[in-house]
C-alpha cells in the first residue's frame, strides 16, 4: 500500500487491521461487562474498615479487586484501541471517556487498601506478610510496606483517587490537538506531486534527498506547532504541575524521585545516564561533522539530520518483506520465540497502516488473559521494519510474562520493557550487517545503526535532561512559560549536536510535539533500554543457547523481582555506567568505520 493521502479507515483492507475480539467480542458485550464492573465497585468498597478482621478478609479483597481489574483492563484497552483507529469517531471517544471515569471510580473504590493496611498494628501487619493464607501476596505486601511513608490516610487516598480523571486532562488535550485537530497542509515532493504532511509522514519528508522538500516540510511543520505554542505550552505546564502536586502530597523530594520509585529505580541511574552521555558528546559532534562533509553542505541544519548519507540504498519494504526480515533477524532467539512471532503475524495482532484520524506513532498494548496487540503506521522505510520488531519485542515480552506469572506479578515495569523491544532491533541490525557484502550497503546499514544510537541513546537522554530541567524550573518557583522551555530546549540541542549543527529557530519548538513528556520521566528508559539491549544482544550472538535461556527467564519475570535484579538474570547491571559506556564506545567505532567506508 502506497498512497499520497491516508486512506479512510473503512478503506483499509481487513487483513491489515487488528481484530480486537480477543479483548471483547463486540460493543454489545462491552456494555454488559461495563455494567458488571460498575456492579463490582461497591463490593470492593465494602471491604473498607474490615482489613483488620483477619487474613482471609484481606485475601477476599485482593481476589475481588483482581477479578474486577482484569475485566476492566480488557475493556479499557478495547475502548481506547478502537478510538486510536480513528480519533474522530464520536462513539469511541465516548467509550474512552467513560472508561476514564470508570478508571477513576475503580481507583477510588480500592483506594483505602494501602492506607488502611499500613494503619494496622505492626504485629498484625507482619502476621499477614507471613501468613500461609496470603502466601501468594507476600511480595506485594512487602512492597506496600516499603511505600509506607508515601501512603496517606484512607480519606486522603480517596480524594487523590478522585483526582486522577481530572489529572489526565493535559495529556488528553494534547492528544486530541496533536492527533485529531492539527493539520499541516500539503508539500510538493521531489516529483512535483502534492502530498499531505502529517505527524507520521514528517520523518519521511525529512528523509527526502531533495533538500527543498526537507526545508519546506520542516518549516511548515514547525510553523503549525508554533501557532499552538501557547496552548500546548499551557498543557505541558499543567502536566508538570500535576506531577509536582502528587510528589508533594506523597512526601517525595521531587517528581523525579516519585516517578523512578514506582519502578524501583535509583535516581543515580537517571543521573549517571545523563552524565555518561554528556562525557561522550564529542563522538556525536564528530558524526555531525562527518554528515556535513558527506552531504556537501556549507551548513548542516536539523532538516538535514534524517536524510541518509547513502541515498542510493534508501530501500523501501513491503510489510511482507518486513515480516520476513523479522523472522530471519530474530532467529537467534530460538524456535519457541519465532513460533510466537509467527502467531502474531498470522492472527491479526497488528494494525499496520496509517489512516485518516489514526493515532500517531506505534505501540504494543493488551490485557492479561488476552494476546497482545501492536499499532503501527507502516510507511515502508527501514525505520518501520525496526519499529515492527521493536513492538513485537514488547508483545512477546507480555506473552511470556502473562503465561509464566499470575495477574499479580505479570505486569513488568517500563524500565525492562524497553530492553525487550530494543534487543530485537539490535539483533535485526547485526543480522543485516552480517549478510551485507556490498560496501555501499554496509555503509547504509551502519549509517542507520548510528542513527538508532542518535535517536535512542543520545536524543532520548537529551529529552530526559530537558524533562529534569523543566521540572526543576517549576520546583524552583519559576514560571513555566513556552519561551523559557524553548530556551532550555535550544541550549540542549546546541550542547548535544555541537558547533557544526546550525541551531534552527524551529528546533526550539520540537518539545511541543513529544507525547511522552506527558508521562513524566519515561523517555530515559529508551536510552537505558538501548544500552542494555546492545549488551544482551551481543551476549546472545556470542554465547547462543545459554544466553537465550537467561534472556527468556528475564522475559518471563514480569515484576516478580525489581527491574535491576531481573536484568542481572539476563546478564547486565544497570546500576553501573558500564552498559552505557560500552554502547557509546560501539557508537564511536561505527562512526569511525563509516568515515572509512565513504
C-alpha positions as CSV (number, residue, x, y, z in Angstrom):
1,X,0.0,0.0,0.0
2,X,1.4,3.4,-1.0
3,X,-0.9,6.4,-1.2
4,X,-0.3,10.1,-1.4
5,X,-3.0,10.6,1.2
6,X,-4.0,8.4,4.1
7,X,-7.0,6.1,3.5
8,X,-10.3,6.3,5.3
9,X,-10.4,3.6,8.0
10,X,-13.2,1.8,6.1
11,X,-10.9,1.5,3.0
12,X,-8.1,-0.3,4.8
13,X,-8.1,-4.0,3.9
14,X,-9.2,-6.0,6.9
15,X,-6.1,-8.2,6.9
16,X,-4.0,-5.2,7.8
17,X,-6.2,-4.3,10.7
18,X,-6.2,-5.8,14.2
19,X,-9.0,-8.0,15.5
20,X,-10.0,-6.7,18.9
21,X,-12.3,-9.6,19.7
22,X,-9.5,-11.0,21.9
23,X,-10.3,-8.2,24.3
24,X,-14.0,-8.0,23.9
25,X,-16.3,-9.8,21.5
26,X,-18.5,-6.8,20.5
27,X,-19.7,-3.4,21.5
28,X,-22.8,-5.1,23.0
29,X,-20.6,-7.3,25.2
30,X,-18.6,-4.2,26.1
31,X,-21.8,-2.6,27.5
32,X,-22.6,-5.8,29.5
33,X,-19.1,-6.0,31.0
34,X,-19.0,-2.3,31.7
35,X,-22.1,-2.7,33.9
36,X,-20.5,-5.7,35.5
37,X,-17.5,-3.6,36.6
38,X,-19.9,-0.9,37.9
39,X,-21.7,-3.6,40.0
40,X,-18.4,-4.9,41.4
41,X,-17.2,-1.5,42.7
42,X,-19.5,-1.4,45.8
43,X,-18.3,-4.9,46.6
44,X,-14.7,-3.7,46.6
45,X,-15.6,-0.6,48.6
46,X,-17.4,-2.7,51.2
47,X,-14.1,-4.1,52.4
48,X,-13.2,-0.7,53.8
49,X,-12.6,-0.8,57.6
50,X,-12.6,-4.6,57.5
51,X,-8.9,-5.4,56.8
52,X,-8.2,-5.8,60.5
53,X,-10.6,-8.7,60.7
54,X,-8.2,-11.5,59.5
55,X,-6.0,-12.7,56.7
56,X,-9.0,-14.3,55.0
57,X,-10.7,-10.9,54.6
58,X,-7.6,-9.4,53.0
59,X,-7.4,-12.4,50.6
60,X,-11.1,-11.9,49.7
61,X,-10.5,-8.2,49.0
62,X,-7.5,-8.9,46.8
63,X,-9.3,-11.6,44.9
64,X,-12.3,-9.4,44.3
65,X,-10.1,-6.5,43.2
66,X,-8.1,-8.6,40.7
67,X,-11.3,-10.1,39.3
68,X,-12.6,-6.5,38.7
69,X,-9.3,-5.2,37.3
70,X,-9.0,-8.0,34.8
71,X,-12.4,-7.2,33.3
72,X,-11.7,-3.5,33.4
73,X,-8.3,-3.7,31.7
74,X,-9.7,-5.6,28.7
75,X,-12.5,-3.0,28.4
76,X,-10.1,-0.1,28.8
77,X,-7.8,-1.4,26.1
78,X,-10.8,-2.3,23.8
79,X,-12.3,1.2,24.1
80,X,-9.0,3.1,23.6
81,X,-7.6,0.9,20.8
82,X,-10.9,1.4,18.9
83,X,-10.6,5.1,19.4
84,X,-7.0,5.0,18.2
85,X,-8.2,3.5,14.9
86,X,-9.8,6.9,14.1
87,X,-9.7,9.6,16.8
88,X,-12.7,11.4,15.1
89,X,-15.2,8.6,15.8
90,X,-17.6,10.0,18.4
91,X,-18.8,6.6,19.6
92,X,-15.3,5.5,20.7
93,X,-14.5,9.0,22.0
94,X,-17.4,8.3,24.3
95,X,-16.2,4.8,25.2
96,X,-12.8,6.2,26.1
97,X,-14.2,8.9,28.2
98,X,-16.5,6.5,30.0
99,X,-13.6,4.2,30.7
100,X,-11.6,7.1,32.1
101,X,-14.4,7.8,34.5
102,X,-14.6,4.1,35.4
103,X,-10.9,4.0,36.0
104,X,-11.2,6.9,38.5
105,X,-14.2,5.2,40.2
106,X,-12.3,1.9,40.4
107,X,-9.2,3.6,41.9
108,X,-11.5,5.3,44.4
109,X,-13.2,2.1,45.4
110,X,-10.0,0.4,46.3
111,X,-8.0,3.5,47.4
112,X,-8.4,2.7,51.1
113,X,-6.4,-0.5,50.9
114,X,-2.8,0.5,51.3
115,X,-3.6,3.2,53.8
116,X,-5.8,1.0,55.9
117,X,-3.4,-1.9,55.7
118,X,-0.5,0.3,56.8
119,X,-2.5,1.7,59.7
120,X,-2.8,-1.8,61.3
121,X,-0.7,-2.7,64.4
122,X,2.7,-3.7,63.3
123,X,2.4,-7.2,64.8
124,X,-0.8,-7.8,62.8
125,X,0.7,-6.5,59.6
126,X,3.7,-8.7,59.9
127,X,1.5,-11.7,60.6
128,X,-0.3,-11.0,57.3
129,X,3.1,-10.8,55.5
130,X,4.0,-14.3,56.9
131,X,0.5,-15.8,56.6
132,X,0.2,-19.0,54.6
133,X,-3.2,-17.8,53.5
134,X,-1.6,-14.8,51.9
135,X,1.5,-16.6,50.7
136,X,0.9,-15.6,47.1
137,X,0.8,-11.9,48.1
138,X,3.9,-11.8,50.3
139,X,5.9,-9.9,47.8
140,X,3.0,-7.5,47.1
141,X,2.6,-6.8,50.8
142,X,6.3,-6.3,51.3
143,X,6.4,-3.7,48.5
144,X,3.4,-1.9,50.1
145,X,5.4,-1.7,53.4
146,X,8.2,0.0,51.6
147,X,5.8,2.7,50.5
148,X,4.5,3.4,54.0
149,X,6.0,6.9,54.2
150,X,4.4,7.9,50.9
151,X,0.9,6.5,51.6
152,X,-1.7,8.8,53.1
153,X,-4.8,8.2,55.2
154,X,-7.8,6.3,53.6
155,X,-9.8,9.6,53.3
156,X,-6.8,11.3,51.6
157,X,-6.2,8.4,49.3
158,X,-9.9,8.5,48.3
159,X,-9.6,12.2,47.4
160,X,-6.4,11.6,45.4
161,X,-8.1,8.7,43.5
162,X,-11.0,11.1,42.6
163,X,-8.4,13.5,41.1
164,X,-7.0,11.0,38.5
165,X,-9.5,11.7,35.8
166,X,-9.0,15.4,36.1
167,X,-5.2,14.9,36.2
168,X,-5.3,13.3,32.8
169,X,-6.7,16.4,31.2
170,X,-3.3,17.8,30.0
171,X,-2.5,14.6,28.1
172,X,-6.0,14.3,26.7
173,X,-5.9,17.9,25.4
174,X,-2.5,17.4,23.8
175,X,-3.5,14.1,22.2
176,X,-6.7,15.5,20.7
177,X,-4.9,18.6,19.4
178,X,-2.0,16.7,18.1
179,X,-3.7,13.6,16.6
180,X,-7.1,15.0,15.5
181,X,-7.2,18.8,15.1
182,X,-3.8,19.9,13.9
183,X,-3.4,20.0,10.1
184,X,-0.2,20.7,8.3
185,X,-1.4,21.0,4.7
186,X,0.4,19.6,1.6
187,X,4.0,19.6,0.5
188,X,5.2,19.3,-3.1
189,X,7.5,16.3,-3.2
190,X,10.6,15.8,-5.4
191,X,8.4,14.6,-8.3
192,X,6.2,17.7,-8.1
193,X,3.3,15.8,-6.6
194,X,1.4,17.4,-3.7
195,X,1.4,15.1,-0.7
196,X,-0.2,15.6,2.7
197,X,2.1,16.4,5.6
198,X,1.1,14.6,8.8
199,X,2.9,13.8,12.1
200,X,3.5,10.3,10.8
201,X,4.9,11.4,7.4
202,X,7.1,14.1,8.8
203,X,10.1,11.9,9.1
204,X,9.6,10.5,5.6
205,X,9.7,14.1,4.3
206,X,12.9,14.7,6.4
207,X,14.5,11.6,4.7
208,X,13.9,13.1,1.2
209,X,17.1,13.5,-0.8
210,X,15.6,16.8,-2.2
211,X,16.7,19.4,0.3
212,X,13.9,21.8,-0.9
213,X,11.4,19.2,0.2
214,X,13.1,18.8,3.6
215,X,13.2,22.6,4.2
216,X,9.6,23.2,3.2
217,X,8.3,20.3,5.3
218,X,10.5,21.3,8.3
219,X,9.4,25.0,8.2
220,X,5.7,24.2,7.6
221,X,5.6,21.5,10.3
222,X,7.0,23.8,13.0
223,X,5.1,26.8,11.7
224,X,1.9,25.0,12.7
225,X,3.3,23.9,16.1
226,X,4.4,27.5,16.6
227,X,0.8,28.6,16.1
228,X,-0.2,26.4,19.0
229,X,2.8,27.2,21.2
230,X,0.9,28.8,24.0
231,X,-1.9,26.2,24.0
232,X,0.5,23.2,24.1
233,X,2.8,25.1,26.4
234,X,-0.1,25.5,28.9
235,X,-1.0,21.8,28.6
236,X,2.6,20.7,29.3
237,X,2.9,23.2,32.2
238,X,-0.3,21.7,33.6
239,X,1.3,18.2,33.3
240,X,4.4,19.3,35.2
241,X,2.3,20.9,37.9
242,X,0.3,17.7,38.2
243,X,3.5,15.7,38.8
244,X,4.7,18.3,41.3
245,X,1.4,18.1,43.2
246,X,1.4,14.3,43.5
247,X,5.1,14.2,44.6
248,X,4.5,16.8,47.3
249,X,1.4,15.2,48.8
250,X,3.0,11.8,48.8
251,X,6.1,13.2,50.6
252,X,8.7,12.7,47.8
253,X,11.5,15.2,47.4
254,X,10.7,15.6,43.7
255,X,8.6,14.3,40.8
256,X,11.7,12.5,39.5
257,X,12.1,10.6,42.7
258,X,8.4,9.7,42.7
259,X,8.4,8.5,39.1
260,X,11.5,6.4,39.5
261,X,10.5,4.9,42.9
262,X,7.4,3.4,41.3
263,X,9.7,1.4,39.1
264,X,12.2,0.7,41.9
265,X,14.9,2.5,40.0
266,X,17.6,4.6,41.9
267,X,17.8,8.3,40.9
268,X,21.5,7.6,40.4
269,X,20.7,5.5,37.3
270,X,19.0,8.6,35.7
271,X,21.7,11.0,36.6
272,X,24.6,8.6,35.6
273,X,22.9,8.2,32.2
274,X,23.0,11.9,31.5
275,X,26.5,12.3,32.9
276,X,27.9,9.4,30.9
277,X,26.3,10.5,27.6
278,X,27.5,14.1,28.2
279,X,31.0,12.7,28.6
280,X,30.7,11.1,25.2
281,X,29.2,14.1,23.2
282,X,32.4,14.5,21.2
283,X,31.5,11.3,19.3
284,X,28.2,12.8,18.3
285,X,29.8,16.1,17.3
286,X,32.2,14.1,15.1
287,X,29.2,12.4,13.4
288,X,27.5,15.7,12.7
289,X,30.8,17.0,11.2
290,X,31.0,13.8,9.1
291,X,27.4,14.3,7.9
292,X,28.1,17.9,6.9
293,X,31.2,16.7,4.9
294,X,29.4,13.8,3.1
295,X,26.3,15.8,2.3
296,X,28.5,18.5,0.9
297,X,26.6,21.4,2.5
298,X,28.1,24.6,3.8
299,X,25.7,24.4,6.8
300,X,24.2,21.4,8.4
301,X,20.7,22.1,9.7
302,X,18.2,20.0,11.6
303,X,16.3,19.3,8.4
304,X,19.5,17.6,7.2
305,X,19.6,15.3,10.2
306,X,17.5,12.4,8.9
307,X,18.4,12.1,5.3
308,X,20.5,9.0,4.6
309,X,24.2,9.6,3.8
310,X,23.9,6.8,1.2
311,X,20.7,7.7,-0.6
312,X,21.0,5.2,-3.4
313,X,20.5,2.5,-0.8
314,X,17.4,4.1,0.6
315,X,15.3,1.0,0.3
316,X,11.6,0.5,0.7
317,X,10.0,-2.6,2.1
318,X,6.6,-4.2,1.8
319,X,5.0,-5.3,5.0
320,X,5.5,-9.0,4.0
321,X,9.2,-8.2,3.4
322,X,9.4,-6.6,6.9
323,X,7.9,-9.7,8.5
324,X,10.4,-12.0,6.7
325,X,13.3,-9.9,7.9
326,X,11.9,-10.0,11.4
327,X,11.8,-13.8,11.2
328,X,15.4,-14.1,10.0
329,X,16.8,-11.4,12.2
330,X,15.3,-12.8,15.4
331,X,16.1,-16.5,14.6
332,X,18.9,-16.5,17.3
333,X,16.1,-16.2,19.9
334,X,15.1,-19.8,19.2
335,X,12.2,-21.7,17.7
336,X,9.7,-21.0,20.5
337,X,10.2,-17.2,20.2
338,X,9.8,-17.4,16.4
339,X,6.7,-19.6,16.8
340,X,5.1,-16.8,18.9
341,X,6.2,-14.2,16.5
342,X,4.5,-16.0,13.7
343,X,1.3,-16.4,15.7
344,X,1.2,-12.6,15.9
345,X,1.8,-12.2,12.2
346,X,-0.9,-14.7,11.2
347,X,-3.7,-13.8,13.6
348,X,-4.3,-10.0,13.2
349,X,-2.5,-8.8,16.2
350,X,-1.2,-5.9,14.2
351,X,-2.9,-2.7,12.9
352,X,-0.5,-1.9,10.1
353,X,-1.1,1.2,8.0
354,X,-1.9,4.9,8.6
355,X,-5.4,6.0,8.0
356,X,-7.2,9.3,8.5
357,X,-7.6,10.1,12.2
358,X,-5.5,7.2,13.4
359,X,-3.4,7.7,16.5
360,X,0.2,8.6,15.5
361,X,3.3,6.6,16.5
362,X,3.4,2.9,17.4
363,X,2.8,0.8,20.5
364,X,2.1,-2.6,21.9
365,X,-0.8,-3.0,24.2
366,X,-3.2,-5.5,25.6
367,X,-4.5,-7.0,28.8
368,X,-3.9,-10.0,31.0
369,X,-5.8,-13.1,29.7
370,X,-5.7,-11.9,26.0
371,X,-2.9,-11.9,23.4
372,X,-1.1,-8.6,22.9
373,X,-1.7,-6.2,20.1
374,X,0.5,-3.8,18.1
375,X,-0.3,-0.5,16.5
376,X,1.9,0.7,13.6
377,X,1.8,3.4,11.0
378,X,3.8,1.5,8.4
379,X,5.3,3.6,5.6
380,X,7.7,1.0,4.2
381,X,11.1,2.5,5.2
382,X,13.8,0.8,7.1
383,X,12.7,2.5,10.3
384,X,9.3,0.9,10.0
385,X,10.9,-2.5,9.8
386,X,12.7,-1.9,13.0
387,X,9.6,-0.5,14.6
388,X,7.9,-3.8,13.8
389,X,10.5,-5.9,15.6
390,X,10.6,-3.3,18.4
391,X,6.8,-3.5,19.1
392,X,6.8,-7.3,18.7
393,X,9.5,-7.4,21.3
394,X,7.1,-5.7,23.7
395,X,4.3,-8.0,22.6
396,X,6.2,-11.3,23.1
397,X,7.6,-10.0,26.4
398,X,4.0,-9.6,27.6
399,X,3.1,-13.0,26.2
400,X,5.9,-14.8,28.1
401,X,5.2,-12.8,31.3
402,X,1.5,-13.4,31.2
403,X,2.0,-17.2,30.7
404,X,4.6,-17.5,33.5
405,X,3.2,-15.1,36.1
406,X,-0.1,-14.7,37.8
407,X,-2.0,-11.4,37.3
408,X,-0.4,-10.1,40.5
409,X,3.1,-10.2,39.1
410,X,2.7,-10.3,35.3
411,X,2.9,-6.5,34.8
412,X,6.5,-5.8,34.1
413,X,8.0,-2.3,34.7
414,X,8.6,0.1,31.8
415,X,12.3,0.1,32.6
416,X,12.7,-3.5,31.5
417,X,10.1,-3.3,28.7
418,X,12.4,-1.1,26.6
419,X,15.1,-3.7,26.9
420,X,13.0,-6.4,25.4
421,X,11.9,-4.3,22.4
422,X,15.3,-2.8,21.7
423,X,17.2,-6.1,21.9
424,X,15.1,-7.2,18.9
425,X,16.2,-4.2,17.0
426,X,19.9,-4.8,17.8
427,X,19.6,-8.5,16.7
428,X,18.0,-7.4,13.4
429,X,20.7,-4.9,12.7
430,X,23.5,-7.4,13.5
431,X,21.8,-9.9,11.2
432,X,21.5,-7.4,8.3
433,X,25.1,-6.3,8.7
434,X,26.3,-10.0,8.7
435,X,24.5,-10.6,5.4
436,X,25.9,-7.5,3.8
437,X,28.8,-8.0,1.4
438,X,28.5,-4.7,-0.6
439,X,30.5,-1.7,0.7
440,X,27.7,0.8,-0.1
441,X,25.1,-1.4,1.5
442,X,27.2,-1.9,4.6
443,X,27.7,1.9,4.8
444,X,23.9,2.4,4.5
445,X,23.2,-0.1,7.4
446,X,25.9,1.4,9.6
447,X,24.5,4.8,8.9
448,X,21.1,3.5,10.0
449,X,22.6,1.9,13.1
450,X,24.4,5.1,14.0
451,X,21.1,6.9,13.7
452,X,19.5,4.5,16.0
453,X,22.1,5.4,18.6
454,X,21.5,9.1,17.8
455,X,17.7,8.8,18.1
456,X,17.6,6.5,21.1
457,X,20.6,6.8,23.3
458,X,21.6,10.4,22.6
459,X,18.3,12.0,21.7
460,X,16.3,10.3,24.5
461,X,18.9,11.3,27.0
462,X,18.6,14.8,25.8
463,X,14.8,14.5,26.3
464,X,15.5,13.2,29.8
465,X,17.7,16.2,30.6
466,X,15.1,18.6,29.2
467,X,12.4,17.0,31.5
468,X,14.6,17.2,34.5
469,X,15.3,20.9,33.8
470,X,11.7,21.7,33.1
471,X,10.5,20.1,36.4
472,X,13.3,21.7,38.3
473,X,12.3,25.1,36.8
474,X,8.8,24.6,38.3
475,X,10.1,23.3,41.6
476,X,12.3,26.4,41.9
477,X,9.2,28.7,41.6
478,X,10.0,30.0,38.1
479,X,7.2,30.5,35.6
480,X,6.8,27.6,33.1
481,X,6.4,29.8,30.0
482,X,6.8,28.4,26.5
483,X,9.7,30.8,25.9
484,X,11.6,29.5,28.9
485,X,11.1,25.9,27.9
486,X,12.1,26.8,24.3
487,X,15.3,28.3,25.6
488,X,16.2,25.2,27.6
489,X,15.5,23.0,24.6
490,X,17.5,25.2,22.2
491,X,20.6,25.1,24.5
492,X,20.4,21.3,24.9
493,X,20.4,20.9,21.2
494,X,23.4,23.1,20.9
495,X,25.3,21.0,23.5
496,X,24.3,17.6,22.1
497,X,24.9,18.3,18.4
498,X,27.9,20.7,18.5
499,X,29.2,23.6,16.5
500,X,28.7,22.0,13.1
501,X,24.9,21.9,13.6
502,X,23.0,25.1,12.9
503,X,20.5,25.7,15.7
504,X,17.5,26.5,13.6
505,X,14.8,28.6,15.4
506,X,12.3,25.9,14.7
507,X,14.1,23.3,16.7
508,X,13.4,25.2,19.9
509,X,9.7,24.2,19.3
510,X,10.4,20.5,19.0
511,X,9.4,19.7,22.6
512,X,5.9,20.8,21.8
513,X,5.3,17.6,19.7
514,X,6.7,15.0,22.1
515,X,3.8,13.0,23.6
516,X,6.0,11.1,26.0
517,X,6.6,14.2,28.1
518,X,3.1,13.9,29.4
519,X,4.2,10.6,31.1
520,X,6.9,12.3,33.1
521,X,10.4,10.8,33.3
522,X,9.6,7.9,30.9
523,X,11.9,8.6,28.0
524,X,15.2,7.9,29.8
525,X,14.2,4.3,29.7
526,X,14.6,4.2,26.0
527,X,18.3,5.1,26.4
528,X,19.0,2.7,29.3
529,X,17.0,0.0,27.5
530,X,19.0,0.6,24.3
531,X,22.3,0.3,26.2
532,X,21.2,-2.9,28.0
533,X,19.9,-4.3,24.7
534,X,23.2,-3.8,23.0
535,X,24.9,-5.8,25.8
536,X,22.3,-8.5,25.8
537,X,22.1,-8.9,22.0
538,X,25.9,-9.3,21.9
539,X,25.8,-11.9,24.6
540,X,23.0,-13.9,22.7
541,X,25.0,-13.8,19.5
542,X,28.3,-14.8,21.2
543,X,27.1,-17.4,23.7
544,X,24.0,-18.8,22.0
545,X,21.6,-21.1,23.8
546,X,22.7,-20.4,27.4
547,X,22.3,-16.7,26.9
548,X,18.9,-17.1,25.2
549,X,17.7,-19.2,28.2
550,X,18.8,-16.4,30.6
551,X,17.1,-13.9,28.4
552,X,13.8,-15.8,28.2
553,X,13.9,-16.2,32.0
554,X,14.1,-12.4,32.2
555,X,11.2,-12.1,29.8
556,X,9.1,-14.4,32.0
557,X,9.9,-12.5,35.1
558,X,7.1,-9.9,35.0
559,X,7.5,-7.9,38.2
560,X,8.4,-10.9,40.4
561,X,11.7,-9.1,41.1
562,X,12.7,-5.4,40.8
563,X,13.9,-4.3,37.3
564,X,17.6,-4.1,38.3
565,X,17.6,-7.7,39.6
566,X,15.6,-9.0,36.6
567,X,18.2,-7.5,34.2
568,X,21.0,-9.2,36.2
569,X,19.3,-12.5,35.5
570,X,19.7,-11.7,31.8
571,X,23.3,-10.6,32.3
572,X,23.5,-6.9,32.7
573,X,23.8,-4.5,35.7
574,X,22.3,-1.1,35.0
575,X,23.4,0.4,38.3
576,X,26.8,0.6,36.7
577,X,27.7,3.0,33.9
578,X,29.4,0.2,32.0
579,X,26.5,-0.8,29.7
580,X,26.0,2.8,28.6
581,X,29.8,3.3,28.2
582,X,30.1,0.1,26.1
583,X,27.2,1.2,23.9
584,X,28.7,4.6,23.3
585,X,32.1,3.0,22.6
586,X,30.4,1.0,19.8
587,X,28.8,4.2,18.5
588,X,32.2,5.8,18.2
589,X,33.6,2.8,16.4
590,X,30.7,2.8,14.0
591,X,31.3,6.5,13.2
592,X,35.0,5.7,12.5
593,X,34.0,2.8,10.2
594,X,31.5,4.9,8.3
595,X,34.2,7.5,7.8
596,X,36.4,4.8,6.3
597,X,33.7,3.3,4.1
598,X,32.6,6.6,2.4
